Amino acid sequence: MNIFQRLFKIGQAETHSAIDKLEDPIKMIEQGLRDLHTELDGANRAMAEVKAMHIRRGNELKNYKEEQESIHNKSVLLLKKAQEGVLNSQETDMLVKENLRKKAEITKKTATTEQEVNALQQQVTTLEGNVTKIKTSIAQWESELKTLRARVKVSNATQKINKQLMKMDSNSVAGMLERMKDKVLDEEALADAYGEMNRKEESHDEKVNKIIDDLSLDEELARLKNQLGIAGNEDVTPQS
């Protein structure tokens, strides 16, 4: 069959050219497999037809051989009856001669039919071999197509990753890291500044509150001494 010589209905050069041009090879293979399935259906139909012819001619051959044997047996029986005196010898000879003519014609048909049966058997064997080859090839290519699909997915993913890595070379990554470090340092310094401002405001408030508290305590102490009639102590400045 020419199917193995014209796989996928395109030439080998056209296949390589298409793949080199980055056309989708998976779709091409899928179409090729569909074509192979069509060829397989046709081969199966042809094989079925040849097998049917082989069976029919085989049955005819069997009938011819049975008829030959029947004629031979009848001729023997006629001769025996004539020998026994049951039948007329001359009439029996005529009947046997007629049987022999029929047998000769059937022998020719038998020989021709037997040749046809043998030829059909060879055709059936050849077609069976071709069908088996197609089935094996389809199974193998379908398995390889599954592997190819997986490899294409991995290849596409790898290309995307590699393209991203090409855009992010070592220098750009180092620059990004330095910019991030500077930004973090700026943010940390700003946080420290806000913290220091908060601490200064709290220290001022504490001083003010302490002064107010001290004044309140002095007033309370003076009132208490006044109630008790205790004169306030005056500060005595030591004489030098």
C-alpha positions in Angstrom: 0.0 0.0 0.0 1.2 3.5 -0.8 0.0 4.9 2.5 3.3 4.3 4.2 5.1 6.2 1.4 2.7 9.2 1.5 2.2 9.5 5.2 -0.2 12.3 6.1 -0.7 13.1 2.4 2.2 15.6 2.5 5.7 15.2 1.3 8.6 14.9 3.7 10.1 18.2 2.5 6.7 19.9 3.1 6.5 18.5 6.6 10.0 19.8 7.5 9.3 23.2 5.9 6.0 23.5 7.9 7.7 22.6 11.1 10.6 25.0 10.4 8.0 27.8 9.9 6.6 27.1 13.4 3.3 25.8 12.1 1.5 23.7 14.5 2.9 20.1 14.0 0.5 18.6 16.5 -2.5 19.6 14.3 -0.7 18.2 11.3 -0.2 14.9 13.0 -3.8 14.8 14.2 -5.0 15.3 10.6 -2.6 12.6 9.5 -4.0 10.2 12.1 -7.5 11.0 10.9 -6.4 10.2 7.3 -4.9 6.9 8.6 -8.1 5.9 10.3 -9.9 6.6 7.0 -7.4 4.4 5.2 -7.8 1.8 7.8 -11.6 1.8 7.3 -11.1 1.4 3.5 -8.6 -1.4 4.0 -11.0 -3.3 6.4 -13.8 -3.0 3.8 -11.5 -4.2 1.0 -10.3 -7.1 3.2 -13.9 -8.0 4.1 -14.9 -8.0 0.4 -11.9 -10.2 -0.6 -12.7 -12.6 2.3 -16.3 -12.8 1.1 -15.1 -13.7 -2.4 -12.6 -16.3 -1.0 -15.4 -17.9 1.1 -17.8 -18.0 -1.9 -15.2 -19.4 -4.3 -14.1 -21.9 -1.6 -17.7 -23.1 -1.3 -17.9 -23.5 -5.1 -14.6 -25.5 -5.1 -16.0 -27.7 -2.4 -19.2 -28.3 -4.4 -17.2 -29.1 -7.6 -15.1 -31.7 -5.7 -18.2 -33.2 -4.2 -19.8 -33.3 -7.6 -16.7 -35.0 -9.1 -16.8 -37.6 -6.4 -20.5 -38.1 -6.9 -20.1 -38.6 -10.7 -17.3 -41.1 -10.1 -19.3 -43.1 -7.6 -22.3 -43.2 -9.9 -20.1 -44.4 -12.8 -18.6 -47.1 -10.7 -22.1 -48.2 -9.6 -23.3 -48.3 -13.2 -20.4 -50.4 -14.3 -21.0 -52.8 -11.4 -24.7 -53.1 -12.2 -23.8 -53.8 -15.9 -21.3 -56.4 -14.8 -23.9 -58.1 -12.7 -26.3 -58.1 -15.7 -28.7 -55.7 -14.1 -28.1 -53.1 -16.8 -27.4 -53.3 -20.5 -23.6 -53.0 -21.1 -23.8 -50.7 -24.2 -26.3 -48.4 -22.5 -24.2 -48.4 -19.4 -21.1 -47.5 -21.4 -22.9 -44.6 -22.9 -24.0 -43.3 -19.5 -20.6 -43.7 -18.0 -19.0 -41.8 -21.0 -21.4 -39.0 -20.4 -20.5 -38.9 -16.8 -16.8 -38.8 -17.7 -17.5 -35.8 -20.0 -19.2 -34.0 -17.1 -16.5 -35.0 -14.8 -13.9 -33.6 -17.2 -15.7 -30.3 -17.4 -16.0 -30.1 -13.7 -12.4 -31.0 -13.3 -11.5 -27.9 -15.4 -13.8 -25.7 -13.3 -12.3 -27.2 -10.2 -8.7 -26.4 -11.3 -9.6 -22.8 -12.2 -11.6 -22.3 -9.1 -8.8 -23.7 -7.0 -6.3 -21.3 -8.5 -8.7 -18.4 -7.8 -9.2 -19.6 -4.2 -5.4 -19.7 -3.7 -5.0 -16.2 -5.2 -7.7 -14.8 -3.0 -6.1 -16.4 0.0 -2.9 -14.6 -0.8 -4.7 -11.3 -1.2 -6.5 -11.9 2.2 -3.1 -12.6 3.8 -1.6 -9.4 2.3 -4.5 -7.2 3.3 -4.4 -8.6 6.8 -0.7 -7.8 7.0 -1.4 -4.2 5.8 -4.3 -3.7 8.2 -2.1 -4.9 11.0 0.7 -2.5 10.0 -1.7 0.4 9.9 -3.2 -0.5 13.3 0.3 -0.8 14.8 1.4 2.5 13.2 -1.7 4.3 14.5 -1.3 3.0 18.0 2.4 4.0 18.0 1.8 7.5 16.6 -1.1 8.1 18.9 1.2 7.2 21.8 4.0 9.4 20.5 1.4 12.2 19.9 0.5 12.1 23.6 4.2 12.4 24.5 4.6 15.2 22.0 1.7 17.1 23.5 3.2 16.9 27.0 6.6 17.9 25.7 5.1 20.9 23.9 3.4 22.1 27.1 6.7 21.7 29.0 8.6 23.5 26.2 6.1 26.4 26.2 6.3 26.8 29.9 10.1 26.7 29.8 10.2 29.3 27.1 8.0 31.6 29.1 10.1 31.2 32.2 13.3 31.7 30.2 11.9 34.9 28.6 11.2 36.2 32.1 14.6 35.3 33.3 16.1 37.1 30.3 14.2 40.2 31.2 15.5 39.9 34.8 19.2 39.5 34.5 21.6 39.6 37.5 22.2 43.3 37.2 18.6 44.3 37.2 17.8 42.0 40.1 20.7 43.5 42.1 19.5 47.0 41.3 16.0 46.1 42.4 17.3 44.7 45.6 19.4 47.9 46.3 16.3 50.1 45.6 14.3 47.9 48.0 17.0 48.2 50.7 17.1 52.0 50.3 13.3 52.2 50.5 13.3 50.0 53.7 16.0 52.2 55.2 14.0 55.3 54.4 10.8 53.8 55.9 12.7 52.7 59.1 14.3 56.2 59.5 10.8 57.8 59.1 9.4 55.5 61.7 12.2 56.4 64.1 11.6 60.1 63.5 7.9 59.7 64.4 8.9 57.8 67.5 11.4 60.4 68.6 8.8 63.2 68.0 6.3 61.2 70.2 8.9 60.8 72.9 9.7 64.6 73.0 6.0 65.5 73.2 5.5 63.1 76.1 8.6 64.6 78.0 7.2 68.1 77.6 3.8 67.1 78.8 5.3 65.3 81.8 7.3 68.4 82.7 4.2 70.6 82.6 2.2 68.2 84.6 4.9 67.9 87.2 5.1 71.7 87.6 1.3 71.9 88.0 1.4 69.0 90.5 4.2 70.7 92.5 2.3 74.0 92.7 -0.8 72.3 93.9 1.1 70.5 96.6 2.7 73.8 97.8 -0.7 75.4 98.1 -2.1 72.4 100.0 0.9 72.4 102.4 0.5 76.2 103.1 -3.2 75.8 103.8 -2.6 72.9 106.2 0.1 74.8 108.1 -2.2 77.9 108.3 -5.0 75.7 109.8 -2.6 74.4 112.4 -1.1 77.8 113.2 2.3 76.8 112.2 4.3 79.6 110.8 6.0 78.9 107.5 9.7 78.3 107.5 11.6 81.0 105.8 14.6 80.2 103.9 17.8 81.4 105.7 20.6 82.3 103.5 23.8 81.3 105.2 26.2 84.3 105.8 29.6 83.9 104.3 
